[in-house]
């Protein structure tokens, strides 16, 4: 049925399955199914509700035929089927109501075709051949067609700098404004706010993935992730505080790999301690947004994180974002901060408590609730810059960057030495 992304490989699913109410229709269907080279045992007795019950505990087939004859409210039951049917499945409905309005409503709901009883072999054969051709055709977001994928990790230098706010806002902008299939992964397993910012319940998807990394595949991604809109799915958790994080990080890497197959954009809200415990999480990341505030402690930790990235993840493009900036109130001036980290600040997002309160009250992401605010405009600039990154536009070696990496950023300035006449490097406490 219609859905924004298609998980899993078709080879892991049955080619065909049917749920038909009456024996007469089954007697017409089975010989055609055998002729198509499929198993006649996949033609089951029972209607749409039987299909919903079966598919809720098993994988969906490539082509599904369901009988609506015993359904009192076909459109409502079709919606129930959509909840358990995997994206990419081609659904053919069978019924005995000859109503053009019903036919149109069924097609609008995602049904591929509607066959009227009594069935004939020729009618069934043509429908199945056509459905097979539709399933085999390239999909709009088929991984084999859409090669482009950008993975972005958002890391806060200190708690409370707003990294989660930026991560959720970027994911929303990619999905809602740009219509790009997007995954948001909140790796703060105990205290993550990704789902909360989107006014959603986090579910058990992430904790299930950590406990059983072997289960992670396309079907798991589809069923475990919570949809925030047509193009955005989130995986997060609110694990009990008495449950420690017992993992070697393999689940996180496997999740990222599945995201690359199923989505165009991945945004990871990455707690800084993850760099210490699971450095391999950044193995396939394209961009790292280092979110800082204009304080001495944040400057120190920005230096440490940038140094770590240079040593352990030299393939990523780091971008420093100064968040919650208040003119004339900062503990460190912008010039001193940039001199300390020996890099230009990529983006500056102003402090706006009213906008943050407004987003919280509305249950929306900051960028969605405050589109005209200066902070919201700045976040959209960050989103546009990240979207301009391709997998071939990464830093070749420390200190040397390709030109056209981020159209909005002066990378040469970011990676150059301290400009002449700049303030002396601000002292920082010794590294821990």
C-alpha positions in Angstrom: 0.0 0.0 0.0 1.0 3.6 -0.2 3.7 4.7 2.3 6.6 7.2 2.4 9.3 4.5 2.5 9.9 0.9 1.6 11.7 -1.2 4.1 13.4 -4.6 3.6 14.3 -6.6 0.6 11.5 -8.0 -1.5 13.2 -11.4 -1.5 12.4 -11.8 2.2 8.6 -11.7 1.6 6.1 -14.0 0.0 5.3 -13.3 -3.7 1.6 -13.5 -3.1 -1.1 -14.0 -0.5 -4.9 -13.9 -0.6 -7.7 -13.9 1.9 -11.0 -14.8 0.1 -14.4 -15.3 1.8 -16.1 -17.9 -0.5 -15.1 -21.2 -2.1 -16.3 -20.2 -5.6 -13.9 -17.3 -5.8 -11.1 -19.5 -4.4 -11.8 -22.1 -7.0 -11.3 -19.4 -9.7 -8.2 -17.9 -8.0 -6.1 -21.0 -7.3 -5.5 -22.2 -10.9 -4.4 -18.7 -11.9 -2.1 -18.6 -8.9 -0.5 -21.9 -9.9 -0.2 -20.6 -13.5 1.7 -17.6 -12.1 4.1 -19.9 -10.4 3.0 -19.2 -6.8 1.8 -21.5 -4.1 -1.9 -22.2 -4.0 -1.7 -22.7 -0.2 -1.3 -18.9 0.0 -5.0 -18.6 -1.0 -6.6 -18.5 2.4 -10.2 -18.8 3.4 -11.3 -15.6 5.2 -11.8 -11.9 4.4 -10.1 -8.6 5.1 -10.2 -8.9 8.9 -8.4 -12.3 8.7 -5.8 -10.5 6.6 -5.3 -7.8 9.2 -4.9 -10.4 12.0 -2.4 -12.5 10.0 -0.3 -9.6 8.8 0.0 -8.1 12.3 2.2 -11.0 13.2 3.9 -11.9 9.9 5.6 -10.1 7.0 3.4 -8.7 4.1 3.6 -10.3 0.6 4.6 -8.5 -2.5 1.0 -8.8 -3.8 -1.9 -9.1 -1.5 -5.5 -9.9 -2.5 -8.3 -9.3 0.1 -12.0 -9.9 0.0 -14.3 -7.1 1.3 -17.5 -9.0 0.9 -18.0 -9.5 4.7 -16.9 -6.0 5.6 -19.5 -3.6 6.8 -17.3 -0.5 6.4 -14.7 -1.3 3.7 -12.8 2.0 3.9 -12.4 1.8 7.7 -11.2 -1.8 7.4 -8.8 -0.9 4.6 -7.3 1.7 7.0 -6.8 -1.0 9.5 -5.0 -3.1 6.9 -2.7 -0.2 6.1 -1.6 -0.1 9.7 -0.1 -3.7 9.5 0.7 -3.9 5.7 4.3 -3.1 4.8 5.0 -0.3 2.4 5.5 -1.4 -1.2 2.9 -4.2 -1.0 0.5 -4.0 -4.0 -3.1 -4.7 -2.7 -6.0 -5.9 -4.9 -9.4 -5.8 -3.3 -12.3 -8.1 -4.2 -15.9 -7.3 -3.5 -19.5 -7.6 -4.6 -20.6 -3.9 -4.3 -20.7 -2.3 -7.8 -20.3 1.3 -6.8 -18.0 3.8 -8.6 -17.7 6.0 -5.5 -16.4 3.0 -3.5 -14.0 2.1 -6.3 -12.6 5.6 -6.3 -12.4 5.8 -2.5 -10.5 2.5 -2.4 -8.0 3.6 -5.1 -7.5 6.9 -3.1 -6.8 4.9 0.0 -3.9 3.0 -1.7 -5.6 0.0 -3.2 -4.2 -0.9 -6.6 -7.3 -2.5 -8.1 -10.9 -3.6 -7.2 -12.3 -6.8 -8.8 -16.1 -7.3 -8.8 -17.5 -10.8 -8.1 -18.1 -13.2 -9.6 -14.5 -13.5 -10.6 -13.4 -14.9 -13.9 -9.9 -16.4 -14.7 -9.1 -13.8 -17.3 -10.0 -10.9 -15.0 -7.9 -12.3 -12.1 -4.9 -13.1 -14.4 -4.8 -9.6 -15.9 -5.0 -8.1 -12.4 -2.2 -10.2 -11.0 0.1 -9.6 -14.0 -0.5 -5.9 -13.8 0.2 -5.9 -10.0 3.4 -7.9 -10.6 4.5 -5.2 -13.0 3.7 -2.4 -10.6 5.6 -4.1 -7.8 8.7 -4.6 -9.9 8.7 -1.0 -11.2 11.1 1.5 -9.5 9.6 3.3 -6.5 9.9 7.0 -5.9 12.2 6.4 -2.9 13.5 3.0 -3.8 17.1 2.7 -2.3 18.3 1.3 -5.7 17.1 4.5 -7.3 17.7 7.2 -4.7 21.4 6.8 -4.0 21.8 10.0 -2.1 21.7 9.9 1.7 23.0 12.3 4.2 23.6 11.3 7.8 23.9 14.1 10.4 24.9 13.8 14.0 24.0 16.7 16.4 26.3 16.8 19.5 25.9 19.3 22.4 29.2 20.4 24.0 27.3 20.8 27.3 24.0 19.8 28.7 21.2 22.3 27.9 22.9 24.0 24.9 19.9 23.0 22.8 21.3 20.1 20.6 18.1 18.2 20.9 16.0 21.2 19.9 18.2 21.6 16.8 18.1 17.9 16.0 14.3 17.6 16.1 13.9 20.9 14.2 16.2 19.7 11.4 14.5 16.4 11.1 11.1 18.2 10.8 12.4 20.6 8.2 13.8 17.8 6.1 10.6 15.9 6.2 7.9 18.5 6.2 9.3 21.3 4.2 11.6 19.4 1.8 9.4 16.2 1.6 12.4 14.0 2.2 12.0 10.6 3.9 13.8 11.2 7.2 14.8 9.2 10.3 15.4 10.8 13.7 17.4 8.6 16.1 17.5 9.9 19.7 20.4 8.0 21.4 19.8 9.5 24.9 18.1 6.2 25.9 17.1 7.3 29.4 16.4 11.0 29.1 15.9 11.7 25.4 13.4 14.4 24.4 13.0 13.7 20.7 9.6 12.1 21.0 8.5 14.7 23.6 9.4 17.6 21.3 7.1 16.0 18.7 4.3 15.3 21.2 4.7 11.6 20.7 5.0 8.5 22.9 8.5 7.1 22.3 7.5 3.4 22.4 9.9 0.5 22.9 11.5 0.5 19.5 15.0 1.6 20.6 15.2 -0.5 23.7 14.0 -3.5 21.7 16.8 -2.8 19.1 19.4 -2.6 21.8 18.3 -5.8 23.5 17.9 -7.7 20.2 20.2 -6.3 17.5 19.8 -9.4 15.5 16.1 -8.5 14.9 17.0 -5.2 13.2 15.9 -5.3 9.5 13.6 -3.4 7.2 10.4 -4.9 8.8 11.6 -4.0 12.3 12.3 -0.4 11.2 8.8 0.0 9.8 7.1 -1.4 12.8 9.3 0.0 15.6 9.6 3.6 14.5 7.0 6.1 15.4 5.7 8.3 12.6 5.6 12.0 13.2 4.4 12.9 9.7 4.2 11.3 6.3 8.0 11.6 5.8 9.4 11.5 9.4 9.9 8.5 11.6 11.5 8.6 15.1 13.2 6.0 17.2 13.7 6.9 20.8 13.2 5.6 24.3 12.5 6.5 27.9 14.3 3.6 29.5 13.8 3.1 33.3 16.5 4.8 35.3 17.3 1.5 37.1 18.1 -0.1 33.7 21.7 0.5 32.6 22.6 0.7 28.9 24.0 -2.8 28.2 25.2 -2.8 24.6 28.4 -2.9 22.6 26.9 -0.4 20.1 26.3 -3.0 17.4 22.6 -2.1 17.4 23.3 1.6 16.7 25.4 0.8 13.7 22.8 -1.7 12.3 20.1 0.9 12.7 22.1 3.5 10.8 22.7 1.0 8.0 18.9 0.2 7.7 18.2 4.0 7.7 20.5 4.4 4.8 18.5 1.9 2.8 15.1 3.3 3.8 15.5 7.0 4.1 17.2 10.0 2.4 18.1 11.8 5.6 19.2 10.6 9.0 19.4 12.9 12.0 21.0 11.5 15.2 20.7 13.3 18.5 24.0 12.0 19.9 24.9 12.6 23.5 28.6 13.5 23.8 29.4 10.5 26.1 28.5 8.3 23.1 31.8 9.4 21.5 33.7 7.8 24.3 31.7 4.6 24.6 30.7 4.0 21.0 33.0 5.8 18.6 32.0 3.6 15.7 28.6 5.3 15.7 30.2 8.0 13.5 31.6 5.5 11.0 29.1 6.5 8.2 28.2 10.0 9.4 28.6 12.8 6.8 28.1 15.9 9.0 28.6 16.6 12.7 26.9 19.7 14.1 28.7 20.7 17.3 26.3 22.8 19.3 27.9 25.2 21.7 27.1 28.2 23.9 29.3 31.2 24.4 30.8 30.1 27.7 34.3 29.1 28.9 33.3 25.5 29.6 31.6 25.1 26.2 34.6 26.6 24.5 36.8 24.0 26.2 34.6 21.1 25.3 34.2 22.3 21.7 38.0 22.2 21.4 38.0 18.7 22.8 35.2 17.4 20.6 36.7 18.9 17.4 40.1 17.4 18.3 38.4 14.0 18.9 36.6 14.2 15.5 39.9 15.1 13.7 41.6 12.0 15.2 38.8 9.5 15.2 36.4 10.6 12.5 38.4 12.5 10.0 35.8 11.7 7.2 33.1 13.9 8.8 32.4 17.5 8.1 32.2 19.3 11.5 30.2 22.6 11.8 30.1 24.6 14.9 26.8 26.2 15.9 26.5 28.8 18.6 23.1 28.5 20.1 21.1 30.6 22.5 23.3 33.6 21.8 22.4 36.8 23.7 24.0 40.1 22.5 26.1 41.7 25.2 25.5 38.9 27.7 27.9 36.2 26.5 30.6 34.9 28.9 33.0 34.9 25.9 32.8 37.1 22.9 32.4 35.6 19.5 35.9 36.6 18.4 37.5 35.1 21.5 35.5 31.9 21.1 36.5 31.5 17.5 40.1 32.2 18.4 40.0 29.6 21.1 38.6 26.8 18.8 40.7 28.1 15.8 37.6 27.9 13.6 34.8 30.1 12.5 31.4 29.6 14.0 29.2 28.3 11.1 25.9 29.5 12.4 24.6 31.7 15.2 21.1 31.0 16.6 19.8 33.8 18.9 18.3 33.1 22.3 14.5 33.3 22.2 12.7 32.0 25.4 9.3 33.1 24.1 9.7 31.1 21.0 10.9 28.0 23.0 7.9 28.3 25.3 5.6 28.7 22.3 6.9 25.4 20.8 6.5 23.6 24.0 2.9 24.7 24.5 2.0 23.7 20.9 3.8 20.4 21.1 5.7 21.2 18.0 9.4 21.4 17.0 11.0 24.8 17.5 11.5 25.4 13.8 7.9 24.4 13.0 6.3 26.6 15.7 8.5 29.6 15.1 9.0 30.0 11.3 9.2 33.8 11.3 11.4 34.1 14.4 15.1 34.9 13.9 16.0 31.6 15.6 13.7 29.6 13.4 15.1 31.3 10.2 18.6 30.4 11.4 17.7 26.8 11.8 16.3 26.7 8.3 19.6 28.0 7.1 21.4 25.1 8.9 19.0 22.7 7.2 19.7 24.1 3.8 23.4 23.9 4.4 23.3 20.3 5.5 21.2 19.3 2.4 24.0 20.7 0.2 26.4 18.1 1.5 27.0 15.1 -0.7 29.0 12.0 0.2 31.8 13.1 -2.2 32.1 16.6 -0.7 33.9 15.7 2.5 37.3 16.9 3.9 40.1 15.1 2.2 42.6 15.6 5.0 42.8 17.7 8.2 43.2 21.4 7.4 42.2 21.1 3.7 38.6 21.2 2.5 37.0 20.9 -0.9 35.3 24.1 -2.1 31.6 23.6 -2.6 31.0 21.8 0.7 28.5 24.0 2.3 27.3 26.8 0.1 26.4 29.0 3.1 29.7 28.5 5.0 33.1 30.0 4.6 35.0 26.8 5.1 38.3 28.3 4.2 37.8 30.7 7.0 36.6 28.0 9.3 39.7 25.9 8.8 42.3 28.7 8.5 44.6 30.0 11.2 43.7 32.8 13.5 43.3 36.0 11.4 45.8 38.8 11.9 44.8 41.2 14.6 42.4 38.7 16.2 42.2 38.7 20.0 44.6 36.4 21.8 43.5 32.9 22.3 41.2 32.7 25.3 42.7 30.5 28.1 41.0 27.2 28.7 41.2 24.9 31.7 43.5 21.8 31.3 41.8 18.9 29.5 40.4 16.3 31.7 
